[in-house]
Amino acid sequence: MTEPILSLRGLEKTYKGGVQALKGVDLDVRKGEIFALLGPNGAGKTTLIGAVCGMVRPTGGTMHAFGLDVATKWREARRRIGLVPQELAFDMFDKVIRQVRYSRGMFGCSPDEARIEEVLRALSLWDKRDEQIRNLSGGMKRRVMIAKALAHDPDLLFLDEPTAGVDVELRRDMWQQIDALRARGVTIILTTHYIEEAEEMADRVGVIAKGEILLVDDKDAIMAKLGRTEAHFTLNPPLAAVPASLSDYPVHLDQDGSALVYRGGDGSGKGKQEVADIARILVQENVAFTGIDTRESSLEDIFVDLLHERDDQEQAA
């Protein structure tokens, strides 16, 4: 197995006042992948990114990027890392092209007008290059943030909620740009509230809550291990109780007995088979149903279940 492009071991951060934002985080990110870090507000996502990017000083643990100890070789490591933060941060009175040039120079890169033009064109900013940033729309300002992060050609790019608050068209354009970056070999770590984006784009997913990593795995493996099948049987007439012949299945009555709800399986196909078995038993029992609505778990369903499971464990402790 090749060495990870980013490796965190026992990473901790406790702020003044005792708030522990990171609690012994272990995480490896592979070169060239898109890694989605999912978690609710306050989970520690932005603190983790800030630690790797040098904006937050950890209180424990180690960080290695590109094989370099980030604590002792921070300048060399940071040169190869790009960041698109949640908050817009630039001189609003400056011109777009000057801000992007400045970002490239800040990381010690030699001037390269051809590369600056390439980045601006890719983000539909070339025609706005001489505009003051304050005159741009919110979506265009977000594009400028991405251009600044790409100006020094990073090998590892952090995107902290990159599509929060932007319109559908810009979100689509940004994901096309991200796809192009992956094709060039750039490793991308993103946080997002739009879990369907992670489901569509990410190779692997990590879930963080209250400063701890709950799960890291390939997206498809998560769906296979934790996915569920849900089926709603519309009953007519309604039932007063679940038939005894269905006692071995995870079913219950809903909507005053007019719906039989199944939720089970394990993402391997077991759920679909059990739905078929339930339908067969209902027919044998002469229980009339007028429809079956079946769906498979999304990544968002799994994410919500993990958070609820953690909350339940904490309450029981």
C-alpha positions as CSV (number, residue, x, y, z in Angstrom):
1,M,0.0,0.0,0.0
2,T,1.4,3.4,-0.9
3,E,2.0,6.0,1.8
4,P,-1.0,8.2,2.4
5,I,-0.8,11.8,1.2
6,L,-2.1,12.9,4.7
7,S,-1.8,11.0,7.9
8,L,-3.2,12.1,11.3
9,R,-2.5,10.2,14.5
10,G,-4.1,11.1,17.9
11,L,-4.9,14.6,16.8
12,E,-6.3,16.7,19.6
13,K,-7.4,20.3,20.1
14,T,-8.7,21.7,23.3
15,Y,-9.6,25.4,23.3
16,K,-9.3,27.8,26.2
17,G,-12.2,27.1,28.5
18,G,-11.9,23.3,28.1
19,V,-13.9,22.8,24.8
20,Q,-12.4,19.7,23.2
21,A,-12.9,20.1,19.4
22,L,-10.8,17.1,18.4
23,K,-10.4,13.9,20.4
24,G,-7.6,11.7,19.2
25,V,-8.4,11.7,15.5
26,D,-6.7,9.1,13.4
27,L,-7.1,9.5,9.6
28,D,-5.3,8.5,6.4
29,V,-6.2,10.1,3.1
30,R,-5.0,8.4,-0.1
31,K,-3.3,10.2,-3.0
32,G,-5.6,11.2,-5.8
33,E,-8.9,10.5,-4.0
34,I,-11.9,12.7,-3.2
35,F,-12.5,12.2,0.5
36,A,-15.7,13.6,2.1
37,L,-15.7,14.5,5.8
38,L,-19.3,14.6,7.0
39,G,-20.5,15.8,10.4
40,P,-23.0,18.2,12.0
41,N,-22.1,21.8,12.9
42,G,-19.6,21.8,15.7
43,A,-18.3,18.3,14.9
44,G,-14.7,19.4,14.5
45,K,-14.5,19.5,10.7
46,T,-13.2,23.1,10.3
47,T,-10.9,22.6,13.3
48,L,-9.3,19.6,11.6
49,I,-8.8,21.5,8.4
50,G,-7.4,24.5,10.3
51,A,-4.9,22.3,12.0
52,V,-3.5,20.8,8.8
53,C,-3.5,24.2,7.1
54,G,-1.6,25.9,10.0
55,M,-4.4,28.1,11.3
56,V,-5.1,26.1,14.4
57,R,-2.4,24.8,16.7
58,P,-3.2,21.2,17.9
59,T,-2.8,20.3,21.6
60,G,-1.8,16.8,20.8
61,G,-1.0,14.2,18.1
62,T,0.9,14.2,14.9
63,M,0.3,15.3,11.3
64,H,2.2,14.2,8.3
65,A,1.6,15.4,4.7
66,F,3.5,14.2,1.7
67,G,5.7,12.3,4.2
68,L,6.6,15.5,5.9
69,D,6.1,16.2,9.6
70,V,3.7,19.2,9.4
71,A,4.9,20.5,12.8
72,T,8.6,20.8,11.8
73,K,8.3,21.1,8.0
74,W,5.2,23.3,7.9
75,R,6.4,25.7,5.3
76,E,7.3,23.0,2.8
77,A,4.1,21.1,3.5
78,R,1.8,24.2,3.4
79,R,3.3,25.1,0.0
80,R,1.6,22.0,-1.5
81,I,-1.8,22.5,0.3
82,G,-4.7,24.6,-1.0
83,L,-7.7,25.8,1.0
84,V,-11.1,27.1,0.1
85,P,-12.6,28.2,3.4
86,Q,-16.2,28.7,4.3
87,E,-15.8,32.4,4.9
88,L,-14.9,34.9,2.0
89,A,-11.5,36.4,2.8
90,F,-9.9,39.0,0.5
91,D,-9.5,42.7,-0.2
92,M,-12.9,43.6,-1.6
93,F,-11.4,46.7,-3.3
94,D,-8.7,44.7,-5.1
95,K,-9.1,43.4,-8.6
96,V,-9.7,39.7,-9.2
97,I,-6.5,39.0,-11.2
98,R,-4.3,40.8,-8.6
99,Q,-5.7,38.7,-5.8
100,V,-5.1,35.5,-7.6
101,R,-1.6,36.6,-8.6
102,Y,-0.9,37.5,-4.9
103,S,-2.0,34.1,-3.7
104,R,0.4,32.4,-6.1
105,G,3.3,34.6,-5.0
106,M,2.5,34.2,-1.4
107,F,3.4,30.5,-1.7
108,G,6.7,31.3,-3.3
109,C,5.7,30.4,-6.9
110,S,7.2,32.2,-9.8
111,P,4.9,34.4,-11.9
112,D,3.0,32.5,-14.5
113,E,0.4,34.6,-16.4
114,A,-0.6,31.6,-18.6
115,R,-1.4,29.5,-15.5
116,I,-3.4,32.4,-13.9
117,E,-5.4,32.8,-17.1
118,E,-6.0,29.1,-17.2
119,V,-7.4,29.1,-13.7
120,L,-9.6,32.1,-14.2
121,R,-11.0,30.8,-17.5
122,A,-11.8,27.4,-15.9
123,L,-13.9,29.2,-13.3
124,S,-15.5,31.6,-15.8
125,L,-13.7,34.5,-14.2
126,W,-11.5,35.7,-17.1
127,D,-14.0,38.3,-18.2
128,K,-14.2,39.6,-14.6
129,R,-10.4,39.7,-14.1
130,D,-10.2,43.5,-13.9
131,E,-13.3,43.9,-11.7
132,Q,-13.1,44.9,-8.1
133,I,-14.2,42.0,-6.0
134,R,-16.8,44.0,-4.1
135,N,-18.7,44.4,-7.4
136,L,-19.1,40.6,-7.9
137,S,-22.1,38.5,-7.0
138,G,-21.8,36.1,-4.1
139,G,-21.3,33.1,-6.4
140,M,-18.5,34.9,-8.3
141,K,-16.8,35.8,-5.1
142,R,-16.9,32.1,-4.2
143,R,-15.2,31.3,-7.5
144,V,-12.5,33.8,-6.7
145,M,-11.8,32.0,-3.5
146,I,-11.3,28.8,-5.5
147,A,-9.1,30.5,-8.0
148,K,-6.9,31.8,-5.1
149,A,-6.6,28.3,-3.7
150,L,-5.6,26.8,-7.1
151,A,-3.2,29.5,-8.1
152,H,-0.1,27.8,-6.6
153,D,-1.1,24.3,-8.0
154,P,-1.6,22.4,-4.7
155,D,-1.3,18.7,-4.5
156,L,-3.9,18.5,-1.7
157,L,-6.9,20.8,-1.7
158,F,-9.3,21.4,1.2
159,L,-12.8,22.5,0.3
160,D,-14.7,23.6,3.5
161,E,-18.4,23.7,2.5
162,P,-17.6,24.8,-1.0
163,T,-21.2,24.9,-2.3
164,A,-22.9,26.3,0.8
165,G,-25.2,29.2,-0.3
166,V,-24.4,29.0,-4.0
167,D,-26.9,28.5,-6.8
168,V,-27.5,25.3,-8.7
169,E,-25.6,26.4,-11.8
170,L,-22.5,27.4,-9.8
171,R,-22.6,24.2,-7.8
172,R,-22.6,22.2,-11.1
173,D,-19.7,24.3,-12.5
174,M,-17.7,23.8,-9.3
175,W,-18.2,20.0,-9.3
176,Q,-17.0,19.9,-12.9
177,Q,-13.9,21.8,-11.9
178,I,-13.4,19.4,-9.0
179,D,-13.7,16.5,-11.4
180,A,-11.0,18.1,-13.6
181,L,-8.7,18.5,-10.6
182,R,-9.0,14.9,-9.7
183,A,-8.2,13.9,-13.3
184,R,-5.0,15.9,-12.8
185,G,-4.1,13.9,-9.7
186,V,-5.1,16.5,-7.1
187,T,-6.2,15.0,-3.8
188,I,-9.4,16.6,-2.5
189,I,-10.8,16.7,1.0
190,L,-14.2,18.3,1.3
191,T,-16.8,19.0,4.0
192,T,-20.3,19.4,2.8
193,H,-23.9,19.7,4.1
194,Y,-25.1,18.4,0.8
195,I,-24.7,14.7,1.5
196,E,-26.0,13.8,-2.0
197,E,-22.9,15.5,-3.4
198,A,-20.6,13.4,-1.3
199,E,-22.6,10.3,-2.4
200,E,-22.1,11.2,-6.0
201,M,-18.5,12.5,-6.0
202,A,-16.6,11.0,-3.1
203,D,-14.4,7.9,-3.2
204,R,-14.4,7.5,0.5
205,V,-16.3,9.0,3.4
206,G,-15.5,9.8,7.0
207,V,-18.1,10.7,9.6
208,I,-17.0,12.9,12.5
209,A,-19.1,13.9,15.5
210,K,-18.1,15.7,18.7
211,G,-14.4,15.6,17.7
212,E,-14.3,11.9,17.1
213,I,-14.2,9.9,13.9
214,L,-17.1,7.4,13.9
215,L,-16.5,5.8,10.5
216,V,-14.1,5.8,7.6
217,D,-14.6,3.6,4.6
218,D,-15.1,3.4,0.8
219,K,-18.5,4.8,0.0
220,D,-19.7,1.6,-1.7
221,A,-18.6,-0.5,1.3
222,I,-20.5,1.8,3.7
223,M,-23.6,1.4,1.6
224,A,-23.2,-2.4,1.5
225,K,-22.6,-2.7,5.3
226,L,-25.0,-0.2,6.7
227,G,-27.6,0.3,3.9
228,R,-31.2,-0.7,4.6
229,T,-34.3,-1.5,2.5
230,E,-37.5,0.2,3.4
231,A,-40.9,-0.9,2.1
232,H,-44.4,0.4,2.6
233,F,-47.3,-2.0,1.9
234,T,-50.6,-0.1,1.4
235,L,-53.3,-2.2,3.1
236,N,-57.0,-2.2,2.2
237,P,-58.8,-2.9,4.4
238,P,-56.6,-1.9,7.4
239,L,-55.3,-4.4,9.9
240,A,-55.7,-4.3,13.6
241,A,-52.5,-6.2,14.3
242,V,-49.4,-7.6,12.5
243,P,-50.1,-11.2,11.4
244,A,-48.3,-13.7,13.5
245,S,-46.7,-15.2,10.4
246,L,-44.7,-12.0,10.0
247,S,-43.3,-12.0,13.6
248,D,-39.8,-12.9,12.4
249,Y,-39.6,-9.8,10.2
250,P,-38.8,-6.2,11.2
251,V,-42.3,-4.8,10.4
252,H,-44.9,-2.6,12.1
253,L,-48.3,-1.1,11.3
254,D,-48.6,2.6,10.5
255,Q,-51.3,5.1,9.5
256,D,-53.9,3.5,11.7
257,G,-53.3,0.0,10.3
258,S,-53.5,1.0,6.6
259,A,-49.8,0.6,6.0
260,L,-47.3,-2.2,6.9
261,V,-43.8,-0.8,7.1
262,Y,-40.7,-3.0,6.7
263,R,-37.1,-1.7,7.4
264,G,-34.3,-4.2,7.4
265,G,-31.6,-5.9,5.4
266,D,-28.0,-5.1,5.3
267,G,-27.3,-3.6,1.9
268,S,-26.4,-7.0,0.4
269,G,-29.8,-7.8,-1.1
270,K,-31.3,-9.4,2.0
271,G,-33.8,-6.6,2.3
272,K,-35.2,-7.1,-1.2
273,Q,-35.6,-10.8,-0.6
274,E,-37.4,-10.2,2.7
275,V,-39.8,-7.7,1.0
276,A,-40.6,-10.4,-1.5
277,D,-41.2,-13.0,1.3
278,I,-43.5,-10.6,3.1
279,A,-45.5,-10.0,0.0
280,R,-45.9,-13.8,-0.5
281,I,-47.0,-14.3,3.1
282,L,-49.6,-11.5,2.8
283,V,-51.1,-13.2,-0.2
284,Q,-51.1,-16.5,1.6
285,E,-52.8,-14.9,4.6
286,N,-55.4,-13.2,2.3
287,V,-54.3,-9.8,3.4
288,A,-55.2,-7.4,0.6
289,F,-52.6,-4.7,-0.3
290,T,-52.9,-2.2,-3.2
291,G,-49.3,-1.2,-3.5
292,I,-45.7,-1.6,-2.4
293,D,-43.3,1.4,-2.2
294,T,-39.7,0.3,-1.8
295,R,-36.5,2.4,-1.4
296,E,-32.9,1.8,-0.5
297,S,-31.0,3.8,2.1
298,S,-29.1,6.8,0.9
299,L,-25.8,7.9,2.4
300,E,-27.7,10.6,4.2
301,D,-29.9,8.0,5.9
302,I,-26.8,6.1,7.1
303,F,-25.2,9.4,8.3
304,V,-28.3,10.3,10.4
305,D,-28.5,6.8,11.8
306,L,-24.9,6.9,12.9
307,L,-25.4,10.2,14.7
308,H,-28.6,9.0,16.4
309,E,-26.8,5.8,17.5
310,R,-24.0,7.8,19.0
311,D,-26.4,10.0,20.9
312,D,-28.3,7.0,22.2
313,Q,-25.0,5.4,23.4
314,E,-24.1,8.7,25.2
315,Q,-27.5,8.9,26.9
316,A,-27.2,5.2,28.0
317,A,-23.7,5.7,29.5
